[in-house]
Amino acid sequence: MSARSPEKLFKYCSIETAKIILTGKKLRWSSPSVFGDPFEASHKMKVNFDRDSLLQSAIKLSSAMIFATDKPRGDTPIITAIKRWREEERFGTPEEAENVLRELLAKMVDQRMQSFEEFLASWREYNKTLRVCCFSSRPDNTSAWDHFADRHQGVCLRFSCEEGSAANKPVAIEYKNSRPAITTLKEQIDAILYNLPTSGPDFESLFTIKSPARKLEQEWRCFRKATQTTIAEDSTSWFEDIPYESAEMSAVCFGIETSEEDKKAIEKIMKENFPVTRCFQANLANGKYELEIQKAGSAA
């Protein structure tokens, strides 16, 4: 069951990044290929097979069906041939069957690999044009403060999730043990032997799964397509800074280690660009490994 969509989301960042976001009134949207996370889905994702391993697996499985106790199910050309060979007792050993299967399946595997290359091209194009902006669900997230807000020296910005806003229609990250894959060896074998469709997963869903080790981040993501008409092939350039309306950014929270100098610098920008936006302060909760968010200037 998906998490209920929040009304507000929070952007943790360093002071320097906050100055750019607040002064330019823009948020950076990037392809996940830019994130630099080896566990992140990207156009560089590898599959668990190549042409030779796909062919060998198809041969082994087909040979096993020839000598299995149960008759194989299905009516595809290769399954029909296997049923006929079983009735004729065509082969005496698996090795004999594999020699015939290799010639037959090689052409089918080559056709499958051609289709797969086209699929990979569409996957790369999707990565090239996808833009993602990441948020967290709470302003008192100690993990987010530590990892994204310069170890509590940065700030947390509050954005609206209303219709038409930059953070509109956010999707909650799911935390699972298994990494998502664009396809698997089994899916490709099923396509060859049983003519099952291999349209692949919903590409966006591959970017909404992370390791349980990242669960404390409570991440939400917003997705959009690139607005550029021309995009370079260099993946490091797959990002753009998208404007947001002043009313969408409703509060800024300072970290427990944010310096007074940095607070004054941010407050100055706020007065100039966001005069009605409120400032808050993160403080250590009494006797707990938690944070309390209070109005700036309030006693801890």
N, C-alpha and C positions, 0 to 999 in steps of 0.2 A: 504494500500500500504506500503510495507516494506521500511525502510530507505536505502538510497544508502550506499553501503559499503565504509567505509573510507580507506584512504591510511595509516593513522597513528592512533594509539590509545594510551591512557595515563593511566599509573598505578600510583595511589596515594598511598603513604605509609609513615610510620614513618621513622625516621632516622635509627633505629635499623633494621627494615625490609629491607630498602634500602641497607644497608651494606651487608645483607645476599644475596639479589638478585644480587647485583653487584659483590660481591666477588666470590660467587659460580656460577655465570652465570646460575642461575636456577630460574624458576617461579613456585610457588606453585599452583597446580591444585587440587581442592577438590570436593568431592560430596557435593551438597547443604545441605545434612544432617549435615555437619560439621559447617555450617555458623552460627548456633545459632540464627537464625531468625525464630520466631514462625509463621510468615506469609509466609515463604518460603516453596515451595513444597518439601516434603521429604518422606522417607519411613514410617514416622509416621503419615502421613495424615489420617484423619478419614473420613468415609463416613456418610451420613445422614440417615442411616438405619441399622437395624440388621435383623436377621431371622424373628423375630416375627412381627416387623413393616412392613417388606416386605410382609409377608403372609397376614396380616390384610389389607394392602392397595390393594393387589391383589383381596381379597375377596370383599371388598367394591366396587371396580371398576367393577368387574364382576357382582355383584348383581345389581349395577346401570344400567348396560347394559341390564339386563333381564327385568327391568321395565321401561326402557327409551322409549320415543315416537318413536325415530328413530331406525331402525334395525342396529345392529353393522356391521361394515365392516371387511372383512377378512375371511380366510378359515382355520385357524389353528384349531386343535382339540378342544380347549376350546371355541373358537368363534363359531365353528360349533355346539357344545353342547348348547351354549347359544341361538342360533337361533332356535334350535329344541325345547328347553324348552319354548321359547316365543310362538311358534306356538301351542304347547300343553297346554299352560297356566298352566305349571307344578306347579308353586308356587303361593301361595296366598299373601304372605308377604315377604319383604326383609329378615326378620329374618329366615324364613323357607328356603329361598334360600341360605343364608349364612351358615347354618348348613351343607348342602350338598356340597357347594363350599369349605368349610374348608377341608374336607377329600380329595377332588379331588386336590386342589391346594397345599396342604401341601407337597405332593410328588414332585410336580413341583418346589416348592420353595426350597426344600432340594437339588434337583439337581442343581438349579441355584446357591445356596450358595456354593456348592462344586466347581462349575466352577469359582465362584468369588474368592474363596480361592486360586485357581490356578493362577488367574489373579493377586491377591495381591502378590503372591510369585514372579511372573515375574516383578512386579513393584518394589519390594524390591531388586531383583537382579539387575535391571536397576540402582537404586540408588547406589548400592554397587560398580558398575563398571563405573559409569559416573564420569567424571572429568571436572570441569569448572574453567575457569580463567576469572576474571572480570576486565573490563577496563572502562574508561570514554572517551567521544568523544572529549573533549577539555582540554587544559592546564590551562584555566582561570576559571574553574568551582568552584565558591566559596563554594558551598555545598559540593563538593568532597574534597576540601582542608580542610574544617571544620571537616567532618565526618571521612575521611580515612587517612588524612595526619597530624594527631596529632594537629588539630586546627591550621593549617598553619605553624607548626614548622617542618614539614617533607619535603618531596620532591615529585615531579611528574616526572615519567620516560616515555620517548616516545619510543614506539615500532612500528616496521613496521608490516603492514598487508599483505605483499606480499606473493605470493604462496610459501608454504614450511616454512613459518615463524611460530613462536609460536602463534601469534595472527591471524593466517590465517582463513578466512571465518567467521568473527565475525557476531553475530546476535544481532540486536538492541532490547532492552527491550521495551515492550509495557506497557503502564500504563493505567489500567482499574479499574473500581469500583468493579467488581465481581471477587472474587478469583477463580482460576481454580480448577477443581475437577477431580479426576481420573475416577469417575463415579457418577451417581445420582440415586436416588430412581426411578425416571421416566424411566431411561434407563433400569433398571433391570425389572421393571413392563412390559415395552414394549417387553423385551426379553421373559418373561414368557407368556404373553397373545398373542403376535403377532409374536413370533419367530424372532424378529429383532436382527441382529448381535450386539454384545457388545464388539467389538475389542478394544474399549477404544480410547482415544485420542493419538496422537503422543506424546509420553512421553516427548520428548525434549521441545515441545511447552509449557509444564507446567512450565518450568523454564525460560520462556521468558516473563512472565507477573508479574507486580508489581502494588502496589497501586499508584494512582495519587499523593499521598503525597511524593513519592520518585522520582517524575518526574525530579526534578532539577538535579539529579545525572547524567542524560543522559548516562545511563549505556549500555555497549555492553558486550556480553559474547561470549567466544569461548568454544567449546565443543570437547571432545575427550574421547576415552575409556581408562580405566586403563591399564597400561602396566604390572602390577604385575601378576604373574601366580597364586599366592595364596593371598587371601585377608581375613583378620580376620573378624569375625562377629561383633566385636566392631565397631560401626559406627564412633567413634571419630578417628579411624585410616584410614578412607577412604579418603586419600589424598596422593599425591606424588609430589616431586620436579623434574620438567622436564627441562633439559638443553635447552638453546637457544644460537644461534650464536651471537658473539660480534657485527656483523654488524646490527643485528635486533634492538639493543638498540642505538638510534641515538642522544638522548639529555636527559639532566636532568635539572629540574627547581627547584629552591629553593623557599620555602614559604616566606611570608613577615615576619614571626616570626622565621625562621630558624636561629639558632645562628651561629656566625662566626666560632666557634670551630667545629660545625657539618659540616659547609660548607667545611672547610679545610680537614676534614676527608673524606668526599665524593669526593672532588676534587683529593685527593691523590689516592683513589681507581680508579677513572676515568683515571688518568694518567697511572696507571699500567695496567689496563685491557681494557680500551676504549680510547686510545690516540687521536683518531680523533673525539670523541664525544664532542658536544658543551654543555656549561653550560649557563643556563638562570636564571633570577630572576623575581619573581612575585612582582609587586609593586601596591600600591593603585592608581586607576585612579583618576585624579583630579576632585573633586566635584561629584563623582559617586560611587554607591555601586558596583563597578566593579574592576577587576584586569587588569593590563597591563603586558604583558610578554616581557621582554627586555633581551638583552645579559647581562650576569653577568658582573658587573663592570660599566654598563651604568648608567647614572644619572636618577633618578626617575622623 
